[in-house]
Amino acid sequence: MSTSRTILRRSAAVLGAAALAVGVTACTDTGSGGDTGGSASDSASTLERLQDEGTITVAIADERPYSWVEGGEATGATIAMHKAIFAGMGIDDVDVVEVDWNSLIPGLKAGRYDAVSAGMSILPERCAEAAFSDPEIMYTTALMVPEGNPDGLTDLDSVQGKDDVTLAVLKGGIEAGYADKLDIADTVSVDNAQSGMDLVANGRADAFAMTAISLNWMADNNPDAGVETTDAFVQVIDGVEQVGAGSTVFRQGDIELLDAYNEQLATITGDVDAYMGLVGEFGFTEENLPPADLTTEQLCSGDLG
């Protein structure tokens, strides 16, 4: 078992011992369809509507290899999972709209789409805004740096306190939160992953922090960009390892839709072969499969240790 997988499993075990008894529905209300409120019965109409129409609209933010559009077709690990999951729910077509990362949850709440397919991290502040499915993808963090890594950066701690290092972060991304908690002052926010890589490639930033698998994918597929990635790491904040787990996001009122989704999701995350059959071609490995004892309730509580 690799070091990163061991860290993630150890962190999950700590979570299980220390998590508050806060369910995902406790992190949310029972409103439906944007911020207009509603009753629990409204959630059934969302699921039934999608099943009647046979189509669900999901939002992505072009973060590869999670989800993106190529040649007019949506692709990526979360798209592959969603095509299988929603088909199992009686929804055969998955339509995609592409928006900036920071607009994903606001657009969901406004009713512009039915779900977010972006491997979004489960965080307490996000649980207050939307309903997250069970964990789908574990991830670690890395830095994209200029070729040769001239500043010798290894993780965000190595950036901390260096006044001559500019760090790029995805606007609204979990790494932006890490940088804020570590008091990394010289940061620049970008709307998408491509912009972050461009800043490093053009010398306008010294590093770009994001999920390791995304940065590795970008570096491998842009060999002439003059960038490389550091080894993956699990960031530590105030002595606590930050568990990174992403999932699909729904409106708070769509509880029946969420429950139906989780039921289908379990058939995939509970079977390593099924999981790898969907996400393996996009560079994901068994290390990305969430531990069985890690729950959305724990991550929504924010008590990591």
N, C-alpha and C positions, 0 to 999 in steps of 0.2 A: 504494500500500500504506500502511496507517495506521501511526502511530508504535508502537502497542501490538503490532501484528503484526510490525513490524520488530524490536522488542525481543525478542519471543518467538523469532523465527527466529535472531537473533544469539545468544541464550542457548543455543538448541538446538545451534548450531554449536560453541559453546564446550564444551558437554557432550560432544559427539561426540569432541572432541579430547582431553578430559581424563578421561573416565569410566573408572572401574576396570572390569576384566573380571569383573563380578559379574552373573550371570544371575538372573532372578527365582526359578528353582528353587534357586539358591545362597543366596538370601535366605530360603529356606524349607526345611522338611524334607519327607519323603514320607508323613507321617501323614495319616489320613483321618477325617472325621467327628468334629469336636470335638477335644478334647485327649487322646483315648484312644490316639492312634497308629494304626499300621496299615502295610500294605505298599503298594507302587506299584500292585499289582493291584487294590486296593480302589478306586482312582480310577475304573477302568473301570466298576465296579458302580454308582457314582454316576451317570455319564453314561447307562448302560444303563437304570438305574431310572427316571431322568427321561424318557427316550425311551419306555420301556414305559408309564409312567403318563401321558405326554403333558402333564405339568404341572410347572412349576418355581415354587418359592416364593422371592420376593425381598423384602428389607427396604428400606424407605425411611425418610427422616427429615423429610418435609414441608418440603423446601427448594425453593421455586419459583424458576425454572421447570424445575428438574431433575426432580423427581418429587413427586407429592402425590396425595391422594384427594379427588375432588370429585363430589358426588352419588352416592357409593357406587362410583365408577369411578376406577381409577388412571389418571393422565395425567402428562404432562411429557416433556421431551426424552429422558431416559434410558429411560423406559418405552416411548416410541415406538421407540427403537433396539432395545430388548430384545425387543419383540414381533416385530420383523423378524428379528433374529439368532437367537433361540431357535426360531422357526418354521423357519428354514433348517437348524437342527440336528435337526428332527423333534420339537420340543417346542412344541405349539401354544398352550398356555394358560400365562399368567403371573399367578400369584396374588401378592398384595401384603400385607405386614404393615407397620405403621407403628410405629417405635420412636424413642426419643430418639437424637440423633446419637452420643452417647458410648457407647451400648449396641450399635451396629451390629456391630462386630467381635466383641465378647464373645458376642453372640447367635449370630453365624455359627459361631464356634468351638464353641459348645455344641450346634450342630446344630438350632437352632430354625428355620432357613431355609437355602436352598441358595446364595444369593448376595446381595450388597449392590448395590442400584441407586440410587446417590446421587451419582454424579460425584465420589467420594472422592479426595482428593489422594494421589498416590503419594509416600510418604515412607519413609525408611529404617526408622524405628521401626515403621511399619505393615507394611512388607515382612517384618519379623521375626515378625509375628503372623499374616499371611494372604498369599494369592497374588493379585497384581493382574494384570489383563489388560493388553494393549497400551494406550497412551494413547488416550483417546476425545474428551476435551474440554479445550481450553486455556482458561485464564481469567486475569483480572486482579483486583485488589482495589479496593475503594472504601470510603468511610465514609458511613454514614447519619447525618445531623446534623439539628438543629432547623432549621426553615425560616429562611432568611436566613443560616445558618451563622455564628452570633454569635461563635464562637471563631476563625473564619478557618482552619479545619483543611483540609489538603490531602492528607495521607498520614499514616502512622504516625510519621514523623520529626517532623511538626508537633505530634504529641501528646506525644512524648518530652520529659520534663523539665517538663511543665506540671502542677503539683500541683493545680490547680483544675479539671482535666479528667478526667472518669471515662469509661473506655472499656469498652464491652460487647463480649464475644467469645463465640463459640459454644464451649461446653464440648467439648474434644477437637478443635476445628477448627484449621486451619493458622494462622489469624490469632492464636489464643491462643499458639501457638509463637512467632510473630513478636514479639508483645508481650513475651513472656518474654525473648527474646534481646535486645530493645531496652531491657530493664529498665524497662518501663512498669508502675509499681507499682499505680496506681489503676485496677484492672480489676474487672469483674464478669462472671461466667460465666452463660450462659443455656443452656437445654436445646434451644431451637429458635429459628428465625429470627423467628417472630412475637413471641416474648418480647423479643428484642433490639430490634425496632422499637417495641414498647410502652414499653420503658424510655426510649428517646429521646423518644417522643411525650409521655410523662408527666413528663419532666424529671428522671428518676432516673439518666440517663446522658447524657453530652454527645456521644457518638458510638458507633456500632456498626460494627465492622469485619467484612466478609464479602466474598464474591465480588461483583464489580461487577454482573454480570448478574442475580443474585438480588436485590440491593438496588434496582436500577433497576426490576425487575419489581414488587417490593413497593410502591415509591413511586408508580409509575404506576397501580397497582391500588388504592391507598389515598390518593386525592387530598385527603381531608379529615383526614389524620393529622397534618398540620403538620410534615412532615419533607421533606428533600431529600437527594440524594446528591452526593458530590464526583465530580470526574472520576476515571476509572479510572487505576490506577497499578500498576507492578510494583515491589514492595517490595525494597529493597536492604538486605542484612544483611552487615556486615563487608566492604563493598565488592563484594558479589556479588549480582547480580540473582536473585531467587527465582522459578524457573520453576514456574508453576502448571499442573499437568496432572492430570486426574482419569480414573478408569477404574472398571471393575466388579471386585468383590472376591469371591474364592472361598476355600474352605478350602485349606490348604497341600497336603493329600493328593490333592486333586481335579485332578491334572495333566492327565488325558485330557479332562476337562470343560473345563479352561482352554484347552487346545490347540484343541479343537473350536470353542470360542467365538472365539478369536483368528482362526481361519481365516475364520469368517463375518464378523467385525468388519472384516477387511481389505477385504472387498468393498464396504464402506460408506465407510470412511475413505480408501480409494483412489479414490473417485469423488465429486467435489465435488457433483454433482447429486444423487446418492443420499443423501449426508450432509445436504444442505440440505433435501431432500424430507422428511426425518424430523424435523429439529430446527429448521428455519427458522420454523415457525409459533409456536415458543415464544420467539422473540426472539434466537436464536443466529444468528451470521453465519459467513462463511468464516474470519474471524479465530479462531474457536473450533476450527477443524480443526487437529489436531496436525501439526506438520512431519513429513515422512516420516523424517527422520534422528533424531527424538527417540524413545528407547526406554525401556521400563520398567526394563531393566537399569541404564541410566544413572541414572535417578531413584532406584532402590533403593540405588545406591552412595552417594548423597548428595554426590557431588563435583560441584558446580555451576560450578566455575570456578577 
